[in-house]
């Protein structure tokens, strides 16, 4: 049983890692694009990204 669980976790590592890396990249791209608009837009997107990140992780908001 332990070998099967360990193998499954190893198989899931890269897809999960890539997903989180892409989520962070989208947040950075949003911030960079909105930096041309205004400081308030950057602050709003930064706050929204924080809450979105916490919601995905299952943390209480």
N, C-alpha and C positions, 0 to 999 in steps of 0.2 A: 504494500500500500504506500509506503513512504517513497519508494523509488518512482512510482507512477506520479505522485504529487510533485516531487522534485522535478521530474522530466516535464510535466505540464507547466510548471512555473518558469522553467528555462525557455520553453517554447513561446510563452506569452511575454517575455521580457521585451524583446525588440519591438513588437507591435505597440505595446503600451508606451515604451520610451519614445517612439516616433510620433505617436498621437500627442503626447504632452509637449514634445518639442515643436510640433506644428501649431499647437494651440498658443504657445508662447510667441511663436513667430507671427501669428495673426495679430496678437495683441500689440506687438512692437510695430507692425506695419500700420495698424490703426493709429497708433500714437504718432508715428512719423508723418502720415498723411494729414492728420488733423493739426499738426504743429504749424502748418501753413495757414490754417484758418484763424485760430485764436487760442489764447492760454486757457480760457474757460472750457473750450472744446477738449483740449488735452486733459484737463483735470477731470472732466466728466467721463471720458473714455477710460482714464486710468482708474477711477473709482469703480466704474462698471466692470472693468476687467478683474479687479480685485474680488468683487462680490461673485462674479461668474466663476473665477478660479476656486473660491471657497465653496461654492455650491457644488461644483464638480467633485471636490474632494470629500464632500459629505460633512463639512464642518458646520457647526451652528453659526448662523449669521445674526 
